[in-house]
Amino acid sequence: MKYILIDLDGTLLDFNKGEKYSFIDTIKKFTSYTPNDNDCLKFSEINEYYFNQYRIGNMDRPKFHELRFLKIKEYLKLDFNVIEANSFYINKLKYASYLYDDVKDNLKYLSKKYDLYVASNGMGSVQRKRIEEISKYFKGCFISEEVGANKPDIEFFEYVFNELNDYEKDNYLIIGDRLDTDILGGMNAKIKTLFLNRDNLIISDIVPDYEIKSLDEIKKIL
């Protein structure tokens, strides 16, 4: 093993927390309304749905961004400019870097043994800003917007192999919290996979090589 590809949201960063507070700040910026927890959950559902539509190629990123705020605008029955709201939200998200408690010590441990690379579906400007606090542990970043492909597409991983100029699959492992992107992507690329199952999800069709509940368990494997 030489290289470990590590997902960002849900693996190292608490995306749900960042999404929630960025959404609340956005709606408060453009209206007089303060979203409640149910509103935040609804936005999260909408955001996840349209992200997946974008990820599988049913729409481009601008349309995904527009529709998520258009749908939450309709749900909340509020009046605001969805394009301006989305831009504000993205800027807020850049600074919504909520690290899980088990991240720093384990990145320090892993970085002494392997070359670590971020492997994230997202926007380069957002993701690079959000990892500033832990960037010293990584040799580089592979972010879908810059790569031109999303996990789990094989093209994402082929880009990684080309950039590192190493095509030996046994040299790689991917760590992530999503079966449908991180683990399936690793399987598509024929590299080893480690599922960080923070939410105790039931594994069915997509089976990783390894599974842990917390990064603190990683020393048992790597």
VEXRO-174212 format. One record per residue (C-alpha): residue number from 1; x, y, z; residue in one letter. Coordinates in nm, 3 decimals. Example, Ala and Ser with C-alpha at 12.3 -4.5 7.8 and 13.67 -1.06 7.14 Angstrom:
% VEXRO-174212
+-----+---------+---------+---------+------+
|  nr |      px |      py |      pz | rest |
+-----+---------+---------+---------+------+
|   1 |   1.230 |  -0.450 |   0.780 |    A |
|   2 |   1.367 |  -0.106 |   0.714 |    S |
+-----+---------+---------+---------+------+
//
This chain:
% VEXRO-174212
+-----+---------+---------+---------+------+
|  nr |      px |      py |      pz | rest |
+-----+---------+---------+---------+------+
|   1 |   0.000 |   0.000 |   0.000 |    M |
|   2 |   0.134 |   0.341 |  -0.101 |    K |
|   3 |  -0.161 |   0.574 |  -0.149 |    Y |
|   4 |  -0.477 |   0.635 |   0.051 |    I |
|   5 |  -0.757 |   0.830 |  -0.114 |    L |
|   6 |  -0.980 |   0.990 |   0.149 |    I |
|   7 |  -1.326 |   1.130 |   0.098 |    D |
|   8 |  -1.406 |   1.462 |   0.261 |    L |
|   9 |  -1.774 |   1.518 |   0.346 |    D |
|  10 |  -1.909 |   1.271 |   0.597 |    G |
|  11 |  -1.563 |   1.119 |   0.635 |    T |
|  12 |  -1.343 |   1.400 |   0.763 |    L |
|  13 |  -1.592 |   1.688 |   0.773 |    L |
|  14 |  -1.942 |   1.695 |   0.918 |    D |
|  15 |  -2.120 |   1.802 |   0.601 |    F |
|  16 |  -2.467 |   1.788 |   0.757 |    N |
|  17 |  -2.367 |   2.045 |   1.015 |    K |
|  18 |  -2.202 |   2.270 |   0.758 |    G |
|  19 |  -2.498 |   2.239 |   0.522 |    E |
|  20 |  -2.746 |   2.323 |   0.799 |    K |
|  21 |  -2.580 |   2.640 |   0.922 |    Y |
|  22 |  -2.495 |   2.761 |   0.572 |    S |
|  23 |  -2.857 |   2.712 |   0.468 |    F |
|  24 |  -2.993 |   2.894 |   0.774 |    I |
|  25 |  -2.759 |   3.188 |   0.717 |    D |
|  26 |  -2.858 |   3.202 |   0.350 |    T |
|  27 |  -3.232 |   3.216 |   0.411 |    I |
|  28 |  -3.187 |   3.474 |   0.690 |    K |
|  29 |  -2.975 |   3.683 |   0.452 |    K |
|  30 |  -3.242 |   3.706 |   0.183 |    F |
|  31 |  -3.562 |   3.693 |   0.389 |    T |
|  32 |  -3.690 |   3.773 |   0.737 |    S |
|  33 |  -3.748 |   3.403 |   0.808 |    Y |
|  34 |  -3.530 |   3.174 |   1.023 |    T |
|  35 |  -3.550 |   2.810 |   0.911 |    P |
|  36 |  -3.631 |   2.545 |   1.171 |    N |
|  37 |  -3.491 |   2.191 |   1.193 |    D |
|  38 |  -3.761 |   2.049 |   0.964 |    N |
|  39 |  -3.681 |   2.313 |   0.702 |    D |
|  40 |  -3.314 |   2.220 |   0.722 |    C |
|  41 |  -3.395 |   1.853 |   0.680 |    L |
|  42 |  -3.608 |   1.933 |   0.376 |    K |
|  43 |  -3.328 |   2.132 |   0.218 |    F |
|  44 |  -3.090 |   1.844 |   0.287 |    S |
|  45 |  -3.327 |   1.603 |   0.111 |    E |
|  46 |  -3.363 |   1.837 |  -0.186 |    I |
|  47 |  -2.990 |   1.899 |  -0.204 |    N |
|  48 |  -2.914 |   1.526 |  -0.195 |    E |
|  49 |  -3.169 |   1.448 |  -0.464 |    Y |
|  50 |  -3.043 |   1.708 |  -0.710 |    Y |
|  51 |  -2.681 |   1.632 |  -0.633 |    F |
|  52 |  -2.743 |   1.271 |  -0.730 |    N |
|  53 |  -2.916 |   1.384 |  -1.049 |    Q |
|  54 |  -2.609 |   1.591 |  -1.130 |    Y |
|  55 |  -2.372 |   1.309 |  -1.032 |    R |
|  56 |  -2.531 |   1.058 |  -1.269 |    I |
|  57 |  -2.531 |   1.310 |  -1.554 |    G |
|  58 |  -2.898 |   1.412 |  -1.568 |    N |
|  59 |  -2.812 |   1.781 |  -1.529 |    M |
|  60 |  -2.513 |   2.012 |  -1.512 |    D |
|  61 |  -2.387 |   2.177 |  -1.194 |    R |
|  62 |  -2.552 |   2.520 |  -1.253 |    P |
|  63 |  -2.892 |   2.353 |  -1.298 |    K |
|  64 |  -2.839 |   2.145 |  -0.982 |    F |
|  65 |  -2.755 |   2.462 |  -0.789 |    H |
|  66 |  -3.052 |   2.651 |  -0.927 |    E |
|  67 |  -3.308 |   2.376 |  -0.869 |    L |
|  68 |  -3.213 |   2.307 |  -0.506 |    R |
|  69 |  -3.295 |   2.666 |  -0.411 |    F |
|  70 |  -3.593 |   2.688 |  -0.641 |    L |
|  71 |  -3.750 |   2.384 |  -0.473 |    K |
|  72 |  -3.678 |   2.502 |  -0.119 |    I |
|  73 |  -3.815 |   2.845 |  -0.213 |    K |
|  74 |  -4.139 |   2.680 |  -0.323 |    E |
|  75 |  -4.149 |   2.466 |  -0.009 |    Y |
|  76 |  -4.095 |   2.761 |   0.226 |    L |
|  77 |  -4.325 |   2.987 |   0.022 |    K |
|  78 |  -4.071 |   3.268 |   0.037 |    L |
|  79 |  -3.954 |   3.521 |  -0.220 |    D |
|  80 |  -3.584 |   3.549 |  -0.299 |    F |
|  81 |  -3.346 |   3.527 |  -0.593 |    N |
|  82 |  -3.234 |   3.163 |  -0.617 |    V |
|  83 |  -2.913 |   3.242 |  -0.809 |    I |
|  84 |  -2.803 |   3.498 |  -0.551 |    E |
|  85 |  -2.901 |   3.266 |  -0.268 |    A |
|  86 |  -2.699 |   2.982 |  -0.415 |    N |
|  87 |  -2.389 |   3.200 |  -0.455 |    S |
|  88 |  -2.418 |   3.316 |  -0.095 |    F |
|  89 |  -2.468 |   2.958 |   0.025 |    Y |
|  90 |  -2.158 |   2.834 |  -0.157 |    I |
|  91 |  -1.950 |   3.110 |  -0.003 |    N |
|  92 |  -2.080 |   3.025 |   0.344 |    K |
|  93 |  -2.008 |   2.657 |   0.284 |    L |
|  94 |  -1.643 |   2.737 |   0.212 |    K |
|  95 |  -1.598 |   2.833 |   0.575 |    Y |
|  96 |  -1.816 |   2.556 |   0.719 |    A |
|  97 |  -1.527 |   2.329 |   0.810 |    S |
|  98 |  -1.647 |   2.112 |   1.097 |    Y |
|  99 |  -1.391 |   1.837 |   1.154 |    L |
| 100 |  -1.497 |   1.520 |   1.332 |    Y |
| 101 |  -1.313 |   1.465 |   1.660 |    D |
| 102 |  -1.135 |   1.154 |   1.532 |    D |
| 103 |  -0.977 |   1.321 |   1.228 |    V |
| 104 |  -0.654 |   1.500 |   1.317 |    K |
| 105 |  -0.478 |   1.233 |   1.520 |    D |
| 106 |  -0.557 |   0.964 |   1.266 |    N |
| 107 |  -0.452 |   1.173 |   0.967 |    L |
| 108 |  -0.124 |   1.238 |   1.147 |    K |
| 109 |  -0.082 |   0.864 |   1.200 |    Y |
| 110 |  -0.171 |   0.771 |   0.840 |    L |
| 111 |   0.042 |   1.045 |   0.682 |    S |
| 112 |   0.355 |   0.896 |   0.841 |    K |
| 113 |   0.295 |   0.563 |   0.667 |    K |
| 114 |   0.123 |   0.649 |   0.338 |    Y |
| 115 |   0.076 |   0.927 |   0.084 |    D |
| 116 |  -0.268 |   1.074 |   0.150 |    L |
| 117 |  -0.487 |   1.238 |  -0.113 |    Y |
| 118 |  -0.829 |   1.396 |  -0.084 |    V |
| 119 |  -1.080 |   1.230 |  -0.319 |    A |
| 120 |  -1.398 |   1.437 |  -0.315 |    S |
| 121 |  -1.707 |   1.505 |  -0.521 |    N |
| 122 |  -1.748 |   1.881 |  -0.505 |    G |
| 123 |  -1.631 |   2.222 |  -0.615 |    M |
| 124 |  -1.259 |   2.291 |  -0.603 |    G |
| 125 |  -1.285 |   2.639 |  -0.453 |    S |
| 126 |  -1.513 |   2.514 |  -0.174 |    V |
| 127 |  -1.335 |   2.192 |  -0.086 |    Q |
| 128 |  -0.983 |   2.334 |  -0.089 |    R |
| 129 |  -1.086 |   2.613 |   0.148 |    K |
| 130 |  -1.253 |   2.370 |   0.386 |    R |
| 131 |  -0.945 |   2.150 |   0.427 |    I |
| 132 |  -0.697 |   2.428 |   0.504 |    E |
| 133 |  -0.673 |   2.318 |   0.867 |    E |
| 134 |  -0.568 |   1.964 |   0.770 |    I |
| 135 |  -0.399 |   2.028 |   0.434 |    S |
| 136 |  -0.053 |   1.956 |   0.577 |    K |
| 137 |  -0.139 |   1.587 |   0.598 |    Y |
| 138 |  -0.217 |   1.554 |   0.226 |    F |
| 139 |   0.007 |   1.527 |  -0.077 |    K |
| 140 |  -0.269 |   1.661 |  -0.301 |    G |
| 141 |  -0.638 |   1.681 |  -0.384 |    C |
| 142 |  -0.855 |   1.515 |  -0.646 |    F |
| 143 |  -1.185 |   1.703 |  -0.663 |    I |
| 144 |  -1.453 |   1.605 |  -0.910 |    S |
| 145 |  -1.507 |   1.953 |  -1.057 |    E |
| 146 |  -1.136 |   1.974 |  -1.142 |    E |
| 147 |  -1.101 |   1.610 |  -1.244 |    V |
| 148 |  -1.398 |   1.629 |  -1.481 |    G |
| 149 |  -1.565 |   1.318 |  -1.340 |    A |
| 150 |  -1.747 |   1.217 |  -1.023 |    N |
| 151 |  -1.703 |   0.917 |  -0.796 |    K |
| 152 |  -1.799 |   0.636 |  -0.856 |    P |
| 153 |  -1.713 |   0.680 |  -1.226 |    D |
| 154 |  -1.403 |   0.493 |  -1.332 |    I |
| 155 |  -1.282 |   0.811 |  -1.508 |    E |
| 156 |  -1.230 |   0.976 |  -1.169 |    F |
| 157 |  -0.993 |   0.700 |  -1.061 |    F |
| 158 |  -0.817 |   0.675 |  -1.396 |    E |
| 159 |  -0.737 |   1.043 |  -1.359 |    Y |
| 160 |  -0.581 |   0.968 |  -1.018 |    V |
| 161 |  -0.373 |   0.680 |  -1.157 |    F |
| 162 |  -0.251 |   0.900 |  -1.442 |    N |
| 163 |  -0.162 |   1.191 |  -1.216 |    E |
| 164 |   0.033 |   0.969 |  -0.977 |    L |
| 165 |   0.179 |   0.772 |  -1.268 |    N |
| 166 |   0.115 |   0.449 |  -1.085 |    D |
| 167 |  -0.126 |   0.195 |  -1.230 |    Y |
| 168 |  -0.067 |  -0.085 |  -0.979 |    E |
| 169 |  -0.409 |  -0.121 |  -0.817 |    K |
| 170 |  -0.272 |  -0.294 |  -0.507 |    D |
| 171 |  -0.098 |   0.031 |  -0.415 |    N |
| 172 |  -0.429 |   0.209 |  -0.350 |    Y |
| 173 |  -0.706 |   0.217 |  -0.092 |    L |
| 174 |  -1.002 |   0.453 |  -0.065 |    I |
| 175 |  -1.168 |   0.554 |   0.262 |    I |
| 176 |  -1.519 |   0.699 |   0.253 |    G |
| 177 |  -1.858 |   0.715 |   0.419 |    D |
| 178 |  -2.075 |   0.651 |   0.111 |    R |
| 179 |  -2.128 |   0.310 |  -0.039 |    L |
| 180 |  -2.270 |   0.450 |  -0.364 |    D |
| 181 |  -1.978 |   0.679 |  -0.444 |    T |
| 182 |  -1.665 |   0.599 |  -0.244 |    D |
| 183 |  -1.693 |   0.224 |  -0.205 |    I |
| 184 |  -1.859 |   0.152 |  -0.540 |    L |
| 185 |  -1.602 |   0.380 |  -0.702 |    G |
| 186 |  -1.317 |   0.187 |  -0.545 |    G |
| 187 |  -1.474 |  -0.138 |  -0.658 |    M |
| 188 |  -1.511 |  -0.003 |  -1.011 |    N |
| 189 |  -1.144 |   0.094 |  -1.007 |    A |
| 190 |  -1.046 |  -0.244 |  -0.858 |    K |
| 191 |  -0.873 |  -0.091 |  -0.557 |    I |
| 192 |  -0.922 |  -0.177 |  -0.191 |    K |
| 193 |  -1.203 |  -0.004 |  -0.004 |    T |
| 194 |  -1.260 |   0.096 |   0.358 |    L |
| 195 |  -1.611 |   0.199 |   0.458 |    F |
| 196 |  -1.633 |   0.449 |   0.744 |    L |
| 197 |  -1.979 |   0.360 |   0.870 |    N |
| 198 |  -2.040 |   0.644 |   1.115 |    R |
| 199 |  -2.420 |   0.599 |   1.094 |    D |
| 200 |  -2.429 |   0.219 |   1.135 |    N |
| 201 |  -2.582 |   0.166 |   0.792 |    L |
| 202 |  -2.679 |  -0.182 |   0.683 |    I |
| 203 |  -2.452 |  -0.310 |   0.407 |    I |
| 204 |  -2.627 |  -0.506 |   0.133 |    S |
| 205 |  -2.519 |  -0.509 |  -0.232 |    D |
| 206 |  -2.205 |  -0.293 |  -0.213 |    I |
| 207 |  -1.960 |  -0.470 |   0.017 |    V |
| 208 |  -1.631 |  -0.300 |   0.114 |    P |
| 209 |  -1.306 |  -0.478 |   0.190 |    D |
| 210 |  -1.300 |  -0.324 |   0.538 |    Y |
| 211 |  -1.550 |  -0.150 |   0.763 |    E |
| 212 |  -1.499 |   0.071 |   1.068 |    I |
| 213 |  -1.734 |   0.284 |   1.278 |    K |
| 214 |  -1.477 |   0.551 |   1.367 |    S |
| 215 |  -1.139 |   0.656 |   1.234 |    L |
| 216 |  -1.001 |   0.558 |   1.574 |    D |
| 217 |  -1.037 |   0.196 |   1.459 |    E |
| 218 |  -0.812 |   0.247 |   1.161 |    I |
| 219 |  -0.490 |   0.140 |   1.334 |    K |
| 220 |  -0.631 |  -0.212 |   1.354 |    K |
| 221 |  -0.625 |  -0.227 |   0.972 |    I |
| 222 |  -0.356 |   0.009 |   0.843 |    L |
+-----+---------+---------+---------+------+
//
